[in-house]
Amino acid sequence: MVDAIDRGLGEQQVRETTEAIVGAITCSLAAPRTLLLGRYDDHGRLQYTGRTTTLAQAAGSTVAGLLAPARRGHPWTGWSFSAGWGSREALNVTLVEPELVVEVGVDVARDASGPVRHPARLHRARPELSPTDVPRPTSPPC
């Protein structure tokens, strides 16, 4: 769903909402600070797609009640996540069962250099949806 389109000097910014699967969090299961998001690809692998902005305390509490600790064999076991764009610092994450679907708002800015990724904003948890309801990852346009 497209919320707004801004145009300016060869740049197009689009805000849209979409669903993603929570595969990991920062902080603790009792009080998640950010969500690490993914989508299953055509081969059934959970691909990392981005991270949310810092959650408000109320949103973190709501999401916390819907998360379960990761069981053995989590698809991201052994992965390392960067603490920030261009940073070599590893982010300290807690893996969770990739069962919770959330709706997030994403900002996509495109210019001559291609797509630029920004943190997603949590809109709401979607516990009525299954991870199989989440769209597959799409390739960025050339």
RORO-533749 format. One record per residue (C-alpha): x, y, z. Coordinates in steps of 0.25 Angstrom, whole numbers, plus 5000, padded with zeros to 4 digits. Layout:
<rs>
+------+-------+------+
| east | north |   up |
+------+-------+------+
|    X |     Y |    Z |
...
+------+-------+------+
</rs>
This chain:
<rs>
+------+-------+------+
| east | north |   up |
+------+-------+------+
| 5000 |  5000 | 5000 |
| 5006 |  5013 | 4996 |
| 5004 |  5025 | 5006 |
| 5011 |  5036 | 5000 |
| 5020 |  5040 | 4988 |
| 5030 |  5052 | 4989 |
| 5038 |  5056 | 4977 |
| 5050 |  5065 | 4976 |
| 5062 |  5067 | 4968 |
| 5063 |  5054 | 4962 |
| 5059 |  5046 | 4974 |
| 5046 |  5039 | 4977 |
| 5042 |  5035 | 4992 |
| 5031 |  5025 | 4994 |
| 5025 |  5021 | 5007 |
| 5018 |  5008 | 5008 |
| 5013 |  4998 | 5018 |
| 5016 |  4983 | 5016 |
| 5017 |  4971 | 5025 |
| 5030 |  4964 | 5030 |
| 5033 |  4953 | 5039 |
| 5041 |  4955 | 5052 |
| 5053 |  4947 | 5053 |
| 5061 |  4953 | 5064 |
| 5061 |  4965 | 5073 |
| 5070 |  4974 | 5081 |
| 5070 |  4975 | 5096 |
| 5062 |  4965 | 5103 |
| 5049 |  4956 | 5100 |
| 5042 |  4963 | 5111 |
| 5045 |  4977 | 5106 |
| 5049 |  4977 | 5091 |
| 5056 |  4990 | 5086 |
| 5056 |  4987 | 5071 |
| 5051 |  4976 | 5062 |
| 5060 |  4969 | 5051 |
| 5051 |  4966 | 5040 |
| 5051 |  4955 | 5029 |
| 5043 |  4948 | 5018 |
| 5044 |  4934 | 5013 |
| 5050 |  4933 | 4999 |
| 5045 |  4924 | 4988 |
| 5054 |  4913 | 4994 |
| 5048 |  4914 | 5007 |
| 5060 |  4921 | 5014 |
| 5057 |  4933 | 5023 |
| 5064 |  4945 | 5017 |
| 5068 |  4957 | 5025 |
| 5061 |  4969 | 5020 |
| 5063 |  4980 | 5030 |
| 5061 |  4985 | 5044 |
| 5051 |  4994 | 5051 |
| 5053 |  5008 | 5058 |
| 5054 |  5007 | 5073 |
| 5040 |  5003 | 5078 |
| 5032 |  5011 | 5088 |
| 5031 |  5004 | 5101 |
| 5016 |  5001 | 5099 |
| 5019 |  4995 | 5085 |
| 5031 |  4987 | 5091 |
| 5022 |  4981 | 5102 |
| 5011 |  4977 | 5092 |
| 5021 |  4970 | 5083 |
| 5028 |  4963 | 5095 |
| 5015 |  4956 | 5098 |
| 5015 |  4950 | 5084 |
| 5029 |  4945 | 5083 |
| 5035 |  4932 | 5086 |
| 5050 |  4928 | 5088 |
| 5056 |  4922 | 5076 |
| 5057 |  4907 | 5076 |
| 5069 |  4899 | 5071 |
| 5072 |  4901 | 5056 |
| 5067 |  4915 | 5055 |
| 5070 |  4920 | 5040 |
| 5079 |  4931 | 5045 |
| 5087 |  4923 | 5055 |
| 5102 |  4927 | 5054 |
| 5098 |  4940 | 5046 |
| 5104 |  4954 | 5050 |
| 5097 |  4967 | 5048 |
| 5103 |  4980 | 5046 |
| 5100 |  4991 | 5057 |
| 5098 |  5001 | 5046 |
| 5100 |  5005 | 5032 |
| 5115 |  5004 | 5029 |
| 5118 |  5000 | 5043 |
| 5127 |  4988 | 5046 |
| 5121 |  4987 | 5060 |
| 5112 |  4974 | 5062 |
| 5098 |  4976 | 5067 |
| 5095 |  4968 | 5079 |
| 5082 |  4960 | 5076 |
| 5073 |  4950 | 5082 |
| 5067 |  4940 | 5072 |
| 5052 |  4937 | 5073 |
| 5043 |  4927 | 5066 |
| 5040 |  4933 | 5052 |
| 5025 |  4932 | 5054 |
| 5021 |  4946 | 5057 |
| 5016 |  4955 | 5045 |
| 5017 |  4970 | 5047 |
| 5012 |  4981 | 5038 |
| 5023 |  4992 | 5036 |
| 5024 |  5005 | 5029 |
| 5036 |  5006 | 5020 |
| 5043 |  5018 | 5013 |
| 5049 |  5015 | 5000 |
| 5057 |  5026 | 4993 |
| 5062 |  5023 | 4979 |
| 5072 |  5032 | 4971 |
| 5082 |  5030 | 4960 |
| 5090 |  5021 | 4970 |
| 5079 |  5011 | 4972 |
| 5071 |  5007 | 4985 |
| 5074 |  5012 | 4999 |
| 5069 |  5005 | 5011 |
| 5064 |  5012 | 5023 |
| 5059 |  5006 | 5036 |
| 5044 |  5001 | 5036 |
| 5034 |  5007 | 5046 |
| 5025 |  4997 | 5053 |
| 5011 |  4999 | 5051 |
| 5005 |  4987 | 5058 |
| 5006 |  4972 | 5060 |
| 4998 |  4963 | 5051 |
| 4996 |  4950 | 5059 |
| 4985 |  4946 | 5051 |
| 4994 |  4945 | 5039 |
| 5004 |  4933 | 5036 |
| 5018 |  4935 | 5031 |
| 5013 |  4928 | 5018 |
| 5004 |  4940 | 5016 |
| 5016 |  4950 | 5015 |
| 5020 |  4953 | 5001 |
| 5033 |  4948 | 4996 |
| 5045 |  4957 | 4995 |
| 5046 |  4965 | 4982 |
| 5059 |  4969 | 4975 |
| 5062 |  4983 | 4974 |
| 5060 |  4990 | 4961 |
| 5072 |  4991 | 4952 |
+------+-------+------+
</rs>
